[in-house]
C-alpha cells in the first residue's frame, strides 16, 4: 500500500473521531500522522514493522493502526466509526469548506444524512437555523454543493489516463485475437487532450462487425448496445466509455468525426467532401488545409490558420530546457534542494532548475523569512559550484497580499534571480477587486512570473473571477510572464486564454509547481494544455536555453 492511501485512511479516521466528539488529543495525533505520512520521501510499507513507530510524528498507537491497515486492509476503529455513521454523512466529509464540527451539527441537530438533503435544506433556508451557521455560510455551502454535483461523472485527464490506458490495452489484445486486421483508436475529448474528460470514445474499423459485436458482448467489460453497433459502459471507476464499431473502409472518416468538435468537423468536411479516406491526412489535403493535430480541433481559428499555412509548430516535451516554480524541504516540499536539482539534471536531462519555495506570509507552508532566504541563497551558491554547468536559479513564490503588494521589501526581492507572484489567501473578492490586486502585483518591477493566475482547482474550486484581458494586457505592458501551472489539478492559466496572451506578446511558462521529485513529471500535462492553447517553443520561457534564460532574467532585473 502506498503512502497516499494510508494518509487518506488516517485522515478519514481523524475526521470521524472529531465528528463523534472523541478525545481532541487523539484526533490531533492521528491527523498529524496523516499529514506526515503524505509528505514522506519513502514508502512506509517498505519499513520493517518494528521501525514504523520511530518515524517522526508516528508513535506506538498510530504505528499499530498502520500495521493493522497494511496487514488487513482496514483499521478496526475506523470500521466501528463507519458503522455508526450514515454513508451520506461520511460523503459530506469530502466537501471542501465544511469541517467535521459543522457536519456534526448538520447531522445531529438538523437530522440531515445525505448531500442531496443538505442541498435541499440550503434551498429551504434551513441551515441558517443551526448553531454556528448563517446566511453567508449557507450560501457558500450551496455553491460548493452545486459545483460538486456538476463535477459528477467528470475526470481530470491525469486521473482518466491510467484507466483509459488499461482498457485500451485490454481491447487491443482482444481485437488482435478476433480480428487482427481491424483498425482501432481513441477519439473524442481524450484524444483532443482536454483537461476534463466526461466520456472516452473508442472506434473500431472492421470488415466483420457481426463477429466483433458478438465477441464484445462476451468480453465482460460491461458494454451494452445503445444503438446499432454503438456500445456504452460505465467502468468501475465511474468513467463513461462509448465504443463505435464501423466498417473498415469508413474508419478514418468516422475517427475524424468522433475526434474533433462539431464546428471543426463540419467546416472541414464541407471543404473535403464526405466519403471514405485512406487516412486523416487525406481529409485535410482534400479540404485544401494543412493537417491539424487533434488537440487543436476545437473550432476556434485553426481552420483559417490551416488555410493560410500559419498553424503554429506546437511546443513538445523535448523542447523544455528547465523547470521553474518548484518547492524543496526548505518550505513545504518533500525533497532537498540538491535532490531536486540532481533529478532535473541526471534523470530529466534539463539544464536548469528554478527554486521557488514559499515566502514568509505562507506560514502554513514553512515560508522563508529574510534570514532563511539568505541561508538558502548560500546553499544554492555552493550547489551551483558543485553541479556546474547545471544551474539553480534563486527564485521565490512570493505571496500577493490583499492589497496586491508582495510580502518582502525591495532589498530582499532584488536578491532573487526571478520572482513568481501568486495569490494563496483571501480568494473571495469581487472580480474588480481581484483584478486590481493582480494588476498591482504585475506592476511590481520585481515580478517575473504571475503564478496560477486564478487559483482554480479543477472539479473542486472554481477559482476567483478576474478580467482576463486586463490582466494579460498588464503582463504584456510590464513584460511579466504568465504561468501555465502544470499540476493536473490546476492547469492555470486556462488554455482558452493562451492565444490572447500570445497575440499580445506575452511569454508563457510551463511550471510543474513540484513539491517532490516526481512532481516534475507533471510538466507533460502542462505541455498538453499549452499545445491546445497554441504555444510554441519560442514563446515558452522554460524552453529557453540556459544562456537565453540567464539573459532574460538579467534584462528583467534591469
C-alpha positions in Angstrom: 0.0 0.0 0.0 1.4 3.4 -1.0 1.6 6.4 1.4 -1.3 8.4 0.0 -4.0 5.7 0.7 -2.5 5.3 4.2 -2.6 9.0 4.7 -6.2 9.3 3.4 -7.4 6.4 5.7 -5.9 8.1 8.8 -7.3 11.5 7.7 -10.8 9.9 7.5 -10.3 8.3 10.9 -9.4 11.7 12.4 -12.5 13.3 10.8 -14.8 10.6 12.1 -13.3 10.8 15.6 -13.9 14.6 15.5 -17.4 14.0 14.2 -18.1 11.7 17.1 -16.6 14.1 19.6 -13.7 11.9 20.7 -10.5 12.9 22.6 -9.1 16.1 20.9 -5.5 15.0 21.6 -6.1 11.6 19.9 -7.7 13.4 17.0 -4.8 15.8 16.5 -2.2 13.0 16.7 -4.0 10.9 14.0 -4.5 14.0 11.8 -0.8 15.0 12.2 0.3 11.5 11.3 -1.8 11.5 8.2 -0.1 14.8 7.1 3.4 13.5 7.9 2.9 10.2 6.0 1.7 12.0 2.9 5.0 14.0 2.8 7.4 11.1 3.5 10.0 10.6 0.7 9.9 6.8 1.1 7.2 4.2 1.2 6.2 3.5 4.7 5.3 -0.1 3.8 8.9 -0.7 2.9 10.0 -0.2 6.5 10.2 -3.1 9.0 7.1 -3.2 11.2 9.3 -2.7 14.3 10.6 0.6 12.9 7.3 2.3 11.9 6.8 3.8 15.4 10.2 5.5 15.2 9.2 7.7 12.2 8.8 11.3 13.0 5.1 12.0 14.0 4.2 8.4 14.5 4.1 6.8 17.9 3.3 3.3 19.1 -0.5 3.8 18.9 -0.5 5.2 15.4 2.1 2.6 14.3 -0.3 -0.2 15.5 -3.1 1.3 13.3 -0.8 1.5 10.3 0.4 -2.1 10.7 -3.2 -3.2 11.1 -4.1 -1.3 7.9 -1.1 -2.9 6.0 -1.9 -6.4 7.1 -5.7 -6.4 6.9 -6.6 -3.5 4.5 -8.5 -1.6 7.2 -8.5 -0.3 10.8 -10.9 -1.8 13.3 -11.5 1.6 15.0 -12.3 3.1 11.6 -14.8 0.3 10.7 -16.5 0.8 14.1 -17.0 4.6 13.5 -18.1 4.0 9.9 -20.8 1.5 11.1 -22.1 4.3 13.4 -22.2 6.9 10.7 -24.7 7.1 7.8 -22.9 6.8 4.4 -24.2 10.2 3.3 -22.7 11.9 6.3 -19.3 10.2 5.5 -19.7 11.6 2.0 -20.2 15.1 3.4 -16.7 14.9 4.9 -15.3 15.1 1.3 -16.9 18.5 0.8 -14.4 21.3 1.0 -15.1 24.1 3.4 -17.3 22.0 5.8 -15.4 20.5 8.7 -16.5 17.7 11.0 -17.8 20.1 13.6 -20.3 21.7 11.2 -21.2 18.3 9.8 -21.9 17.1 13.3 -24.4 20.0 13.7 -26.0 19.2 10.3 -26.4 15.5 11.2 -27.3 15.7 14.9 -29.4 18.9 15.0 -30.9 19.1 11.6 -31.1 15.3 11.0 -29.7 15.6 7.5 -28.0 12.4 6.4 -27.1 13.0 2.7 -25.7 15.6 0.3 -29.0 15.7 -1.5 -30.8 16.5 1.7 -28.2 19.1 2.6 -28.7 20.9 -0.8 -32.4 20.8 -0.4 -32.0 22.3 3.1 -29.9 25.1 1.7 -32.7 25.9 -0.8 -35.2 25.9 2.0 -33.0 28.2 4.2 -33.0 25.6 6.9 -29.2 25.8 7.5 -29.4 29.3 9.0 -31.4 27.9 11.9 -28.5 25.8 13.2 -25.9 27.0 15.7 -22.8 28.4 14.0 -24.5 28.9 10.6 -25.7 32.0 9.0 -27.0 33.1 5.6 -23.5 33.6 4.3 -22.3 30.2 5.4 -25.4 28.6 3.9 -24.8 30.3 0.5 -21.2 29.2 0.5 -22.2 25.6 1.2 -24.8 25.7 -1.5 -22.2 26.9 -4.1 -19.8 24.1 -3.1 -22.6 21.5 -3.4 -23.6 22.8 -6.8 -20.0 22.6 -8.0 -19.6 19.1 -6.7 -22.8 17.9 -8.3 -21.8 19.5 -11.6 -18.5 17.6 -11.4 -20.1 14.2 -11.0 -19.0 11.9 -13.9 -16.1 14.1 -14.8 -12.5 13.1 -14.6 -9.2 15.0 -14.7 -7.2 13.9 -17.7 -4.4 12.7 -15.4 -6.9 10.6 -13.4 -8.5 9.2 -16.5 -5.2 8.4 -18.3 -4.3 5.1 -16.5 -7.9 3.9 -16.7 -8.0 4.6 -20.4 -4.6 3.0 -21.0 -5.8 -0.1 -19.2 -9.0 -0.6 -21.2 -7.2 0.3 -24.4 -4.7 -2.5 -23.7 -7.5 -5.0 -23.0 -9.4 -4.1 -26.1 -6.2 -4.1 -28.2 -5.3 -7.7 -27.0 -8.9 -8.8 -27.6 -9.1 -7.3 -31.1 -5.7 -8.9 -32.1 -7.2 -12.3 -31.3 -10.5 -12.0 -33.2 -9.7 -9.5 -36.0 -6.0 -8.7 -36.3 -6.6 -6.6 -39.4 -9.1 -4.2 -37.7 -8.3 -0.5 -37.1 -8.6 0.8 -33.6 -8.2 4.2 -31.9 -9.2 6.6 -29.1 -11.2 9.6 -30.2 -13.2 12.3 -28.5 -12.1 14.8 -25.9 -9.4 12.4 -24.6 -7.7 12.5 -28.0 -8.0 16.2 -28.0 -6.1 16.3 -24.7 -9.0 18.1 -22.9 -8.3 18.8 -19.2 -11.6 17.3 -18.1 -12.9 14.0 -19.5 -16.6 13.2 -19.4 -16.6 10.3 -21.8 -13.9 8.2 -23.5 -14.6 7.3 -27.1 -13.2 4.2 -28.9 -13.6 3.5 -32.6 -13.1 0.1 -34.2 -13.0 -0.3 -38.0 -13.7 -3.9 -39.1 -14.8 -5.9 -42.1 -16.5 -8.4 -39.8 -18.7 -6.3 -37.5 -21.0 -9.2 -36.6 -18.1 -11.2 -35.2 -16.8 -8.2 -33.2 -20.2 -7.3 -31.8 -20.9 -10.9 -30.7 -17.5 -11.3 -29.1 -17.6 -7.8 -27.4 -20.8 -8.8 -25.5 -19.0 -11.9 -24.2 -15.9 -9.8 -23.1 -17.5 -9.0 -19.7 -16.4 -5.3 -19.8 -20.0 -4.2 -19.2 -20.7 -2.9 -22.7 -24.4 -2.5 -23.6 -25.6 -1.8 -27.1 -27.4 1.6 -27.1 -27.8 1.8 -30.9 -26.8 -0.2 -33.9 -23.1 -1.1 -33.4 -22.7 1.6 -30.7 -21.9 0.4 -27.2 -21.6 2.1 -23.8 -20.3 1.1 -20.4 -19.5 2.7 -17.1 -16.3 1.4 -15.7 -15.9 0.5 -12.0 -14.1 3.9 -11.6 -17.2 5.7 -12.8 -15.6 6.7 -16.1 -18.1 6.5 -19.0 -16.9 4.8 -22.2 -18.5 4.6 -25.6 -17.4 2.2 -28.4 -18.3 2.6 -32.1 -17.9 -0.3 -34.5 -17.8 0.9 -38.1 -17.0 -0.5 -41.5 -13.2 -0.6 -42.0 -13.5 1.4 -45.2 -15.1 4.3 -43.3 -12.8 4.1 -40.3 -10.8 7.3 -40.8 -13.8 9.4 -41.7 -15.6 8.2 -38.5 -12.4 8.5 -36.5 -12.1 12.1 -37.7 -15.8 12.8 -37.0 -15.6 11.4 -33.5 -12.5 13.3 -32.6 -13.0 17.0 -33.4 -15.5 19.5 -32.1 -18.7 19.6 -34.1 -17.8 23.0 -35.6 -14.3 21.8 -36.7 -15.7 18.6 -38.2 -18.5 20.3 -40.1 -16.2 23.0 -41.6 -13.5 20.6 -42.7 -16.0 18.1 -44.3 -17.8 21.0 -46.1 -14.4 21.5 -47.9 -13.2 17.9 -48.2 -16.4 16.1 -49.1 -18.0 13.1 -47.3 -16.6 9.8 -48.5 -14.1 7.2 -47.4 -10.5 8.4 -46.9 -7.3 6.3 -46.6 -6.1 8.4 -43.6 -6.8 11.6 -41.7 -4.1 13.4 -43.6 -6.1 12.9 -46.9 -9.1 14.6 -45.4 -7.2 17.8 -44.8 -5.5 17.5 -48.2 -8.9 17.2 -50.0 -10.0 20.3 -48.0 -7.0 22.3 -49.1 -5.8 22.6 -45.5 -2.6 21.8 -43.6 -3.0 18.9 -41.2 -4.5 20.0 -37.9 -3.4 17.9 -34.9 -6.2 16.6 -32.7 -5.6 18.9 -29.7 -6.3 22.0 -31.9 -9.6 20.7 -33.4 -11.8 22.9 -31.2 -13.5 25.1 -33.8 -11.6 28.3 -33.0 -9.3 29.8 -35.6 -7.4 26.6 -36.5 -9.0 26.1 -40.0 -8.2 29.7 -41.0 -4.6 29.2 -39.9 -4.5 25.9 -41.8 -5.7 27.6 -45.0 -3.0 30.2 -44.7 -0.3 27.7 -43.8 0.1 29.5 -40.4 -0.5 26.8 -37.9 2.0 27.0 -35.1 4.7 24.5 -34.5 3.5 23.4 -31.1 5.8 23.0 -28.1 6.8 19.5 -27.2 8.1 17.8 -24.0 11.6 17.7 -25.6 11.6 21.5 -26.1 11.7 22.1 -22.3 15.2 23.0 -21.1 14.4 23.7 -17.4 11.8 23.7 -14.7 10.7 26.8 -12.9 8.5 27.2 -9.8 9.4 24.3 -7.6 9.5 23.7 -3.8 12.0 21.9 -1.6 12.1 20.9 2.0 13.1 24.5 2.8 9.3 25.2 2.8 6.6 22.5 2.2 8.4 20.3 -0.3 9.5 16.7 0.4 13.0 16.5 -1.1 16.1 18.6 -0.5 17.3 21.2 -2.9 20.2 19.1 -4.1 17.9 16.0 -4.6 15.5 18.2 -6.7 18.5 19.5 -8.8 20.1 16.1 -9.4 16.7 14.7 -10.5 16.4 17.5 -13.1 20.0 17.2 -14.2 20.5 13.4 -14.2 17.0 12.0 -14.8 15.3 14.6 -16.9 18.4 15.9 -18.6 17.4 19.6 -18.0 19.8 22.5 -18.0 18.5 24.4 -15.0 16.1 24.5 -12.1 14.2 27.5 -10.7 13.7 27.0 -7.0 10.7 28.9 -5.7 10.0 28.0 -2.1 7.1 29.8 -0.3 7.6 33.3 1.0 7.3 34.4 4.7 3.5 35.1 4.6 2.9 31.4 3.8 3.5 30.4 7.5 1.3 27.3 6.9 3.9 26.1 4.4 7.0 26.9 6.4 7.6 30.0 4.2 11.1 31.6 4.2 11.8 34.7 6.4 14.6 37.0 5.4 17.2 35.1 7.3 16.3 31.8 5.8 16.3 33.4 2.3 19.9 34.4 2.8 20.8 30.9 4.1 19.1 29.2 1.1 21.0 31.5 -1.3 24.3 30.5 0.3 23.4 26.8 -0.3 22.4 27.5 -3.9 25.8 29.2 -4.5 27.5 26.1 -3.1 25.4 23.7 -5.2 25.9 25.7 -8.4 29.7 25.3 -7.9 29.3 21.6 -7.3 26.7 20.9 -10.1 28.0 23.2 -12.9 27.2 23.6 -15.7 23.7 22.8 -14.4 22.4 25.9 -12.7 19.9 26.5 -9.9 18.2 29.9 -10.1 17.3 31.7 -6.9 13.6 32.2 -7.1 10.7 32.6 -4.7 7.0 32.2 -4.8 6.1 35.5 -3.2 2.6 35.8 -1.8 0.4 38.5 -3.3 -1.1 40.2 -0.3 -4.7 41.5 0.0 -3.7 45.0 -1.4 -1.6 43.5 -4.3 1.8 44.1 -2.7 4.4 41.3 -2.4 5.5 40.2 1.0 9.2 41.2 1.0 10.9 44.5 0.9 12.7 45.7 -2.3 16.0 44.9 -0.6 15.1 41.2 -0.3 13.2 41.0 -3.7 16.3 42.2 -5.6 18.4 39.3 -4.3 16.3 36.8 -6.3 17.0 35.9 -9.9 13.3 35.8 -10.5 10.0 36.1 -8.6 6.8 34.1 -9.1 4.0 36.2 -7.6 1.0 34.1 -6.6 -2.3 34.5 -4.6 -2.8 31.9 -1.8 -5.2 33.6 0.6 -8.3 35.7 0.7 -9.7 34.3 -2.5 -13.2 35.7 -2.0 -13.2 39.0 -3.8 -15.3 40.7 -6.4 -13.9 40.5 -10.0 -12.9 44.1 -9.8 -11.0 43.8 -6.6 -9.3 40.5 -7.6 -8.3 42.1 -10.9 -6.9 45.2 -9.2 -4.9 43.1 -6.8 -3.3 41.2 -9.6 -2.6 44.4 -11.6 -0.7 45.9 -8.7 1.4 42.7 -8.3 2.1 42.6 -12.1 3.2 46.3 -12.0 5.7 45.5 -9.2 9.1 45.7 -11.0 10.3 42.6 -9.3 7.5 40.3 -10.5 8.8 38.0 -13.2 6.1 35.4 -13.5 2.4 35.5 -12.5 1.7 32.2 -10.8 -1.5 30.2 -11.2 -3.5 33.3 -12.1 -7.0 32.3 -10.9 -6.1 29.8 -8.1 -8.6 27.3 -9.6 -8.6 23.6 -8.6 -10.3 21.7 -11.3 -13.5 19.9 -10.3 -13.0 21.3 -6.8 -12.6 25.1 -6.7 -13.7 27.4 -9.5 -11.0 30.0 -9.0 -11.6 33.7 -8.4 -13.1 35.8 -11.2 -10.7 38.2 -12.9 -10.9 40.4 -16.0 -8.6 38.2 -18.1 -7.9 40.8 -20.8 -6.9 43.4 -18.3 -4.6 41.0 -16.5 -3.0 39.8 -19.8 -2.7 43.3 -21.1 -0.9 44.3 -17.9 1.5 41.4 -18.2 2.3 42.5 -21.8 2.9 46.1 -20.7 5.1 45.1 -17.8 6.9 42.2 -19.6 5.6 39.7 -17.0 5.4 36.0 -17.9 2.2 34.1 -17.2 2.4 30.6 -15.7 0.7 27.6 -17.1 0.7 25.7 -13.8 1.2 22.1 -14.9 -0.2 20.4 -11.8 -3.2 18.5 -13.3 -5.4 19.9 -10.6 -4.7 23.4 -11.7 -3.7 23.8 -15.4 -4.0 27.5 -14.8 -3.8 29.7 -17.0 -6.7 28.1 -18.8 -5.7 27.1 -22.4 -8.6 29.1 -23.8 -6.7 32.3 -22.9 -3.3 31.3 -24.2 -4.0 32.6 -27.7 -4.9 36.0 -26.5 -1.8 36.2 -24.3 0.4 35.1 -27.3 -1.2 37.7 -29.6 -0.3 40.3 -27.0 3.3 39.1 -27.0 3.2 37.6 -23.5 5.6 34.7 -22.8 4.1 31.6 -21.1 6.0 29.3 -18.7 5.1 25.6 -18.2 5.7 25.2 -14.4 5.1 22.0 -12.5 4.8 23.6 -9.0 6.7 20.4 -8.0 6.8 19.6 -4.2 8.7 16.4 -4.7 10.9 14.9 -7.5 8.0 13.1 -9.1 6.2 16.4 -9.4 8.4 17.4 -12.2 6.7 14.8 -14.4 3.5 16.9 -14.3 5.2 19.2 -16.9 3.8 16.8 -19.6 0.2 17.8 -18.6 1.3 21.5 -18.9 2.6 20.8 -22.3 -0.7 19.1 -23.3 -2.8 22.2 -22.5 -0.1 24.5 -23.8 -0.4 22.8 -27.2 -4.2 23.2 -27.0 -3.5 26.9 -26.5 -1.2 27.1 -29.5 2.0 27.7 -27.6 5.3 27.4 -29.5 8.8 26.7 -28.0 9.8 30.3 -29.0 7.1 31.7 -26.7 7.7 29.3 -23.8 10.1 30.7 -21.1 11.4 27.4 -19.9 12.1 26.2 -23.4 14.9 28.9 -23.4 18.4 27.6 -23.2 20.4 28.3 -20.0 22.2 31.2 -21.7 18.9 32.6 -23.0 17.0 32.4 -19.7 20.0 33.8 -17.8 20.0 36.8 -20.2 16.2 37.1 -19.8 16.3 37.2 -16.0 19.1 39.8 -16.2 17.2 42.0 -18.6 14.1 41.8 -16.4 16.1 43.0 -13.4 17.5 45.9 -15.4 
